[in-house]
Amino acid sequence: MLFRGHERLFREPRPGARRTAFGDETRVLFASIGLDGKMKFLNSAWAKVLGYDVEELRNRPLCELLAVRVPVAVALVTRVLDAAEADPVEFCLQCKDGTHKLFTWHRRFDPETQRMYIAGEEIPERRRAKRQRAMP
């Protein structure tokens, strides 16, 4: 399980239903990614946190947003898409303004839809600094 209630965030809305849900108010990035590595569904937090319009990210490969060189980005996305891998993954995404933000990513593969569902929570700068100071 990704987190309690995550299933409702990725469901398509009923015809005529208002599209205001938990996913529209959070700063946690939610997305579904196809086996081709392209993002299929994204919540509005991608726009709030990274500055991109959700439509410009839809069907875009996740590795294009990673703040690392191409071979490393491809390796990270391959790890994210690995259904057998259950541990959270940390990596930076590039914001539209060129800055970078670090996230912890949780994921779950759905064999029925053949998609990986991911949830990314930003790691605050102060927590990153504290972690770096604790390293030998």
C-alpha positions in Angstrom: 0.0 0.0 0.0 1.3 3.4 -0.9 -0.6 5.2 1.8 -4.2 5.2 3.2 -6.7 6.3 0.5 -4.2 6.6 -2.4 -6.5 4.6 -4.6 -9.1 7.4 -4.8 -6.5 9.8 -6.0 -5.7 7.8 -9.1 -9.3 7.0 -10.1 -10.8 8.8 -13.0 -13.6 11.1 -11.7 -17.2 10.0 -12.3 -18.8 11.9 -15.3 -20.0 15.3 -14.0 -18.2 15.0 -10.7 -16.3 18.0 -9.4 -12.5 17.3 -9.6 -11.5 18.6 -6.2 -10.1 15.9 -4.1 -7.3 15.4 -1.6 -4.9 15.2 -4.5 -5.6 18.8 -5.5 -4.8 20.3 -2.0 -1.6 18.4 -1.2 2.0 19.2 -1.9 2.8 15.5 -2.3 3.4 14.7 -5.9 1.3 11.8 -7.2 1.6 10.2 -10.6 1.1 7.1 -12.6 3.9 6.0 -14.9 3.6 3.6 -17.8 6.2 0.9 -18.4 7.6 3.2 -21.1 8.7 5.6 -18.3 6.2 8.3 -19.3 3.9 10.0 -16.8 0.3 9.3 -17.5 -1.6 10.9 -14.6 -0.3 13.7 -12.4 -2.0 15.6 -9.6 -2.0 19.4 -9.4 0.9 19.4 -6.8 3.3 19.0 -9.7 2.3 22.5 -10.8 2.4 24.0 -7.3 5.7 22.4 -6.2 7.7 22.3 -9.4 6.1 25.1 -11.4 5.2 23.1 -14.5 1.8 22.9 -16.0 0.4 19.4 -15.5 -0.4 19.1 -19.2 3.2 19.9 -20.3 4.4 16.9 -18.1 1.7 14.4 -19.2 3.3 11.7 -21.5 6.7 13.1 -20.8 9.4 10.7 -19.6 10.1 11.0 -15.9 13.9 10.8 -16.6 13.8 14.2 -18.3 12.9 15.9 -15.0 15.6 14.2 -13.0 18.4 16.6 -12.0 21.1 14.2 -13.0 22.9 13.1 -16.2 21.0 10.8 -18.6 22.6 7.4 -17.7 22.0 8.0 -14.0 18.4 9.3 -14.7 17.6 6.2 -16.7 19.0 3.9 -14.0 16.9 5.7 -11.4 13.7 5.5 -13.4 14.4 1.8 -14.0 14.7 1.3 -10.3 11.4 3.2 -9.7 9.7 1.0 -12.3 11.0 -2.2 -10.7 7.9 -3.9 -9.2 10.1 -6.0 -7.0 11.8 -3.0 -5.4 9.8 -1.8 -2.4 12.1 0.5 -0.6 11.6 4.3 -0.9 13.9 6.0 -3.4 15.4 9.5 -3.0 16.2 11.7 -6.0 16.0 15.4 -7.1 13.7 16.8 -9.8 14.4 19.9 -11.7 11.8 22.7 -11.3 10.7 24.8 -14.2 12.8 27.7 -12.9 16.0 25.5 -13.0 16.3 24.9 -9.3 16.2 21.4 -7.8 14.2 19.8 -5.1 14.9 16.5 -3.3 12.0 14.0 -2.8 11.5 10.7 -1.1 9.5 8.5 -3.5 7.2 5.6 -2.6 5.7 3.4 -5.3 3.4 0.5 -6.0 3.0 -1.4 -9.2 -0.5 -2.3 -10.4 -0.3 -5.4 -12.7 -3.9 -4.8 -13.9 -3.1 -1.4 -15.4 0.6 -2.1 -16.0 1.4 1.2 -14.3 3.6 2.2 -11.4 1.9 4.6 -9.0 4.3 7.0 -7.3 4.0 9.5 -4.4 6.9 11.9 -3.8 7.3 14.0 -0.7 9.8 16.9 -0.7 12.6 16.6 1.8 12.9 20.1 3.4 16.3 21.8 3.1 16.8 21.8 6.9 16.4 18.0 7.0 18.8 17.5 4.2 21.4 19.8 5.9 20.9 17.9 9.2 21.4 14.5 7.5 24.6 15.8 5.8 26.0 17.0 9.1 25.4 13.6 10.6 27.4 11.9 7.9 31.1 11.0 8.9 
